[in-house]
Amino acid sequence: MPLPVHVNLETSLRCNLACVMCAPHQTGSTKRSDTLSHELLEKIEQEVLPDAAFVALTVAGEPFVDRTWPRYIDLAERTHSRLIIHSNGTVLPRGPELERLLQYTQALEFSIDGARASTFAKIRGRDLLPAILTNIRRAVAARSRLPVRYRPRIGLSMVLMRTNIDELPELVDLAADLGVDSVGAVHLTVFEEALDHQSLRHEPARSDRAFETARIRGRAHGIRLNLPPDMDGTLHDTPNRRDHLLHLWNALDRVGRSWTTRTLRVLRSRFAVRDWERRTEGRVGCRYLMHRTYISVTGEVTPCCMPGRPVMGNLQEQSFEDIWNGPRYTAMRQGMQNGQPFDCCAHCSVNRREGYLPSDEDTVRPPDQQLDFGAQAAR
């Protein structure tokens, strides 16, 4: 397998919010001050990033709470990659520092779990929505001052639950008002019983109505939506040939050395993966197992950020090559090929074309993260 083109680094565990649906917050890990060490980052750059096109920052924490975040701009510059940043919007660089950050960013996603201030405060633990919207407007204004080739996509995202589902169409309106490009959403993961009443599997019709209204408003505003399927698994707004051609046309404005390098890395990886699947006589179908990897602040390598995912190895103890092409990754890929996926893959909400049903209780309630890997591989 070729090296991954998309690498997610858990740069810090710290977060300054207290979201009710956040498992790291509930376990207390977001109060820790752990950050990615310089030694580990050097090893990642040498072993993991030679072919990377995109480097995403953090999973559990808020990237800008970590004061060492500027080093990732330098990392992107050295590796000819672009950053993908998920932020809660409470803290944002200012002035020239913000513009330099945006120059090396592919996508900047702001997680907003309510279009109304009262809903936001109820879910996220602090009444900060007005200040966050001000920060988003600053980011949009700073982006407009950059040459087109350096302008990242800016979007909003939401975790869907009973408390906020009716505000999804309002979030699309808010996105248009802010001048951002997209709105994404994922369903709540019920990691403890107290959250089950918030799951939209109990109100499928209400969820589907909100989705349809959001799609209508998205088309009216020209806002791109990335929504889960309807509760029965029906997919909407999948890209067609015209969408791909339009994307290619818009990409021409971004052509430059760095863009060409990233594009070649992505294409080379895709052709190599297809060749791997041809030789192993089976399609894997999961872009995470084939093109992406996640590395924790302590060096643990996992295939994704989904609850229930196993730990594949640790960079403090092994080389990335030994992990990426090692027995655990191989077993998971073969499970997908053979129609016997691991539990964490069988009910994954990311692989929407592999039979994902938002109403499936086994998907809503993830398997235990401490998987018996030997038993899974032997199935």
Disulfide bonds with the S-S distance in Angstrom:
none
